[in-house]
Amino acid sequence: MINVIGLGYIGLPTALAFATSGQDVVGSDCNPEVVAQLRSGKARFNEPGLNELYAAALEQGVRFSDHYERADVYIVAVPTPYDKFTNKVDATQVVKAIDAILAVAPQGAIIVVESTLSPGAIRKSVRPLLLQRGFKPDEDVYLAHAPERIIPGAMLRELRKNNRIIGCDVPEIGEKLKTLYSAFCEGEIVVTDVQTAEMCKVVENTFRAVNIAFANELARICRYEDMNVYEVIRICNMHPRVNILQPGPGVGGHCISVDPRFLIGDYPSIAKVVAAAMETNDSAPDFVLERIREIMRVEGLVDTSRVGLYGLTYKENVDDVRESPTLQLLELQRRRLAQPLNAYDPYVTRDLVERQFHDLDAFLDANDLVVIMVKHQEIIDAMDKLKGKIILDCHNVCNLPNAYRL
Ligand SMILES: NC(=O)c1ccc[n+]([C@@H]2O[C@H](COP(=O)([O-])OP(=O)(O)OC[C@H]3O[C@@H](n4cnc5c(N)ncnc54)[C@H](O)[C@@H]3O)[C@@H](O)[C@H]2O)c1
């Protein structure tokens, strides 16, 4: 039996994927509301295909509980935030979950951490816990790290199609896990050691963060020269060995905006490029705010209450607002005691910010300057409605003549 611990964006789809591939699965979450909602027949968040997978998994007998159960394999998918002062991973919730697993795990159980960790975290934080509780690591219970790299908006497709990393210091157990995951994973599954798996996950996201920071820096250089950064990048990317990502209003979410910090926290005197990149990305919302002020000056707009931010989520076509650049921008505005800007997002139905709209037409009516912070399909399909507005397009999706670029 598999016990999946933590039923959020990662744990829930993973539990459902295992259940629909024929495994006996119980999903556990410490939040009783999460368990109650899942038991009542409702998936917890929007994700293409999730409701269908959920229904299929229920038919296969998946269960949800606020307790941990005796299982052969435990999959831990609890949050791993970073400590804002040290930039180090905060593995407290992983350690707590594993402590609770040890209270019920049988001899020989395998504990797979899917949560993102910094390189060496299992050695430094989890192995000592096992020893303290009287378990010999990789003898009484086995430890593995199978970092998840799926992207919101395409989670279920990527769960099946992505290549996977299994890190385990006991190769036979790594191979056993490879067989287990291959029940639903069609990608290549690489078995390596635990610390290499930890490092690879963080390095992948750091690579993207640094590349995005480079694009953001290019956007500022091109702004200085009044050039089109998107055209520069498009032409450069025609070179066979160049692949620059796109600039944007900031980096959010739970991976690219967080994981690189683990390298900065653990290797402060070495990870210099990473630190500079994060600084550039972190200052992107501030750059957008400056752009808004500049455009207002050029256009002769004085009324900030008629400036609206389109999009509150951290990326397009999802409802996840964690580390969202729009929220960061609104917070900057608040700290400067400036008048709050209007905001709207079709995916965010609950009231999250002060001057939030819940209808696109009402939002557009209320604003003279519209800032496209997120390229939701809704706004791409409604470009005609932006005619006559002043637009700051942070994603190069608007080809109207009245659109300003970053
Ligand atoms: N969300 C993503 O896109 C994504 C992608 C790749 C990797 N990750 C990583 O996956 C991990 C989980 O992220 P998430 O987005 O699924 O988090 P989440 O906040 O959506 O869900 C985590 C769940 O774990 C539960 N939980 C916390 N402590 C628990 C405990 N001790 N026992 C049982 N349940 C517990 C919470 O109640 C919550 O429901 C993180 O390390 C994250 O960095 C996330």
PDBQT file of the ligand as one rigid body, heavy atoms in Angstrom, charges set to zero:
ROOT
HETATM    1  N1  LIG A 501       3.032  23.399  -6.630  1.00  0.00    +0.000 N 
HETATM    2  C1  LIG A 501       3.933  23.152  -7.553  1.00  0.00    +0.000 C 
HETATM    3  O1  LIG A 501       3.794  23.560  -8.695  1.00  0.00    +0.000 OA
HETATM    4  C2  LIG A 501       5.172  22.320  -7.241  1.00  0.00    +0.000 A 
HETATM    5  C3  LIG A 501       5.925  21.799  -8.311  1.00  0.00    +0.000 A 
HETATM    6  C4  LIG A 501       7.023  21.011  -8.022  1.00  0.00    +0.000 A 
HETATM    7  C5  LIG A 501       7.381  20.773  -6.697  1.00  0.00    +0.000 A 
HETATM    8  N2  LIG A 501       6.660  21.313  -5.681  1.00  0.00    +0.000 N 
HETATM    9  C6  LIG A 501       7.079  21.018  -4.317  1.00  0.00    +0.000 C 
HETATM   10  O2  LIG A 501       6.180  20.055  -3.776  1.00  0.00    +0.000 OA
HETATM   11  C7  LIG A 501       6.029  20.257  -2.364  1.00  0.00    +0.000 C 
HETATM   12  C8  LIG A 501       4.550  20.397  -2.035  1.00  0.00    +0.000 C 
HETATM   13  O3  LIG A 501       4.076  21.559  -2.666  1.00  0.00    +0.000 OA
HETATM   14  P1  LIG A 501       2.522  21.796  -2.949  1.00  0.00    +0.000 P 
HETATM   15  O4  LIG A 501       2.462  22.913  -3.929  1.00  0.00    +0.000 OA
HETATM   16  O5  LIG A 501       1.852  20.511  -3.268  1.00  0.00    +0.000 OA
HETATM   17  O6  LIG A 501       2.041  22.299  -1.493  1.00  0.00    +0.000 OA
HETATM   18  P2  LIG A 501       0.544  22.600  -1.027  1.00  0.00    +0.000 P 
HETATM   19  O7  LIG A 501       0.652  23.698  -0.052  1.00  0.00    +0.000 OA
HETATM   20  O8  LIG A 501      -0.346  22.734  -2.216  1.00  0.00    +0.000 OA
HETATM   21  O9  LIG A 501       0.102  21.258  -0.268  1.00  0.00    +0.000 OA
HETATM   22  C9  LIG A 501       0.755  20.748   0.835  1.00  0.00    +0.000 C 
HETATM   23  C10 LIG A 501      -0.239  19.962   1.681  1.00  0.00    +0.000 C 
HETATM   24  O10 LIG A 501       0.510  19.311   2.719  1.00  0.00    +0.000 OA
HETATM   25  C11 LIG A 501      -0.277  19.332   3.907  1.00  0.00    +0.000 C 
HETATM   26  N3  LIG A 501       0.631  19.106   5.030  1.00  0.00    +0.000 N 
HETATM   27  C12 LIG A 501       1.556  19.934   5.551  1.00  0.00    +0.000 A 
HETATM   28  N4  LIG A 501       2.230  19.311   6.555  1.00  0.00    +0.000 NA
HETATM   29  C13 LIG A 501       1.701  18.067   6.653  1.00  0.00    +0.000 A 
HETATM   30  C14 LIG A 501       1.969  16.960   7.487  1.00  0.00    +0.000 A 
HETATM   31  N5  LIG A 501       2.933  16.976   8.421  1.00  0.00    +0.000 N 
HETATM   32  N6  LIG A 501       1.220  15.842   7.334  1.00  0.00    +0.000 NA
HETATM   33  C15 LIG A 501       0.236  15.788   6.401  1.00  0.00    +0.000 A 
HETATM   34  N7  LIG A 501      -0.051  16.812   5.584  1.00  0.00    +0.000 NA
HETATM   35  C16 LIG A 501       0.684  17.935   5.688  1.00  0.00    +0.000 A 
HETATM   36  C17 LIG A 501      -0.959  20.692   3.869  1.00  0.00    +0.000 C 
HETATM   37  O11 LIG A 501      -2.117  20.721   4.686  1.00  0.00    +0.000 OA
HETATM   38  C18 LIG A 501      -1.294  20.834   2.375  1.00  0.00    +0.000 C 
HETATM   39  O12 LIG A 501      -2.595  20.358   2.069  1.00  0.00    +0.000 OA
HETATM   40  C19 LIG A 501       6.870  21.481  -2.026  1.00  0.00    +0.000 C 
HETATM   41  O13 LIG A 501       8.147  21.070  -1.597  1.00  0.00    +0.000 OA
HETATM   42  C20 LIG A 501       6.983  22.197  -3.355  1.00  0.00    +0.000 C 
HETATM   43  O14 LIG A 501       8.141  22.984  -3.427  1.00  0.00    +0.000 OA
HETATM   44  C21 LIG A 501       5.552  22.059  -5.919  1.00  0.00    +0.000 A 
ENDROOT
TORSDOF 0
